[in-house]
Amino acid sequence: MNRNFKTTFLLFHKPMTVAITFFFLLLSFSADLSGQEIKWKRDEPLTQPELQLFHSPHVVDLPTATTLKKWDLEFEISHRFVPTLGSGIEELYGFDGPVNMRLALGLALSDRLLVTIGRSNVSDNMDLWAKYKFIQFRHEHWPLLAAVKVGIGWNSQPQYQVIADRSSTDSHNFQFFGQLIVNTLLNKKLGIGVVPSYLYNSDIRFSDRTKDTFRLGVYSQYYVSPLWSVYMEWNPYISGYNLLVEQEYNSFSYGIELETGGHFFKVFLTNNKFLNSSQSLAGADIAVKDNDWRIGFMITRLLRFSR
Amino acid sequence: MNYKKLILLLTCGLVSFVFSGEYHVNKSKSNLVKFISDAPLEDFEGITDKIDGYIYWEGENMLSQSQVYFEVDLNSLDTGIGLRNRHMRDNYLETDKYPLTHFKGQLTTAAQSPDNTYTVSAQGVMFIHGIEKEIMVGATLSPVDDGFRIQSEFIAALTDYNIEVPQLMFFKIDENMQLKLDFYVKRYDKNE
């Protein structure tokens, strides 16, 4: 034991051995700072952007589950030319008017919540609605979004002679609606949506009792390129009230969409002359089988006042 | 041989290893990466603070065994409007496939000015949209308390990186994207 200690002491006592030992001690101490061992590692997860499937928050009358970036504004102007294509050249296929029109302004209160207020000229309707996206399912082949949209429509000047003397704030002038929106996008090209919808007080002419209507809206949109897409939308009646004069048919629309960095330009043919959620959910005024369409358009501009 | 001198020599040599510098992006600072594009209707710029990476050299010579690696999280780029962000991600950068862009290389020149700022150039590989391209970039390194402020500007031609340049009105943007970087690095501390 004593001999071993002496051997070890002598070994370290030799200057050359001490130098080599010291060298390796320092080398091990500083090894973590040598150029071959970079210590950097990514320590934050990469950004996961909000999942959006359809490009626009709307198809025609039905909503998509798409929302906007927080604090983005959406300004909308929509027209439905009341004369149909069947009016011919005399009415310039509807462009001579009159027109039903709507102006709206939406604000994204969060990346998932969009609130919009709008005004349209049929019955001087004001509408206020909110859409909230509550499910995002990321999948390579079957991504899925689900959202709800709820809102109120106030027909402040109903255009029905039978209730001409009714106060504009009469409770029967108000309509309420709720929609569940389920969307998918296949191969980043083909969007499909289903929108079960409920409308309360479908026919504002009746003051003795309210009416409600259930519809099961479906739509599809094919993105031909980053610029162009085509779409169709059908909103068939399921149950409830369906006898509203001039709105007893299922709404059907189809058209094209031009998309830019901040705009959507939609031009379409439709059998429905109404263009806000509550009125259009009540029904269309032309039967699809009559094959008579009217021209409509919707232009939306996305704005932002600051980042 | 004088072994005391040998020990001293080895120790001094190792001191330079001990002071070798690895600097990481300081995320507590206001870092900025800006992509600027000229477009006919309205210029737009994408900005983010999501830059990460490191710069390393040995000893006091910046060019000694230097390594540079910086990456930018492209999904974090904000052009101001959500729809335009989506266009940039989906149609051009394809960030679902290539979520990061990075530059990896080494310092090739370094000159110190009287105000103690370093003007450097780095040669390396720029990776964007799945394409790697050898480039040379210049930068200035200004000493700050615990590291450096790094500022750099250079041009990236989108076609060099196989990014389709939209030519249609409303969509058209300049083929050359100007990149501006202004960020901070601090000395790596293994105790942090």
Interface residues (C-beta under 8 A of the other chain):
Chain A: P15 M16 V18 A19 F22 F23 L26 L27 F29 S30 D32 L33 S34 G35 I38 K39 W40 R42 E44 L46 T47 Q48 P49 E50 Q52 H55 L68 K69 D72 A108 D111 K188 P226 L227 E259 T260 G261 G262 H263 L302 L303 R304 R307
Chain B: Y3 K4 L6 I7 L10 T11 L14 F17 V18 S20 E22 H24 K27 F44 I47 K50 D52 G53 Y54 Y56 W57 E58 Q65 Q67 Y69 E71 D73 N75 S76 D78 T79 G80 I81 G82 L83 R84 N85 R86 H87 R89 D90 N91 T95 P99 L100 P166 L168 F170 F171 Y188 K190
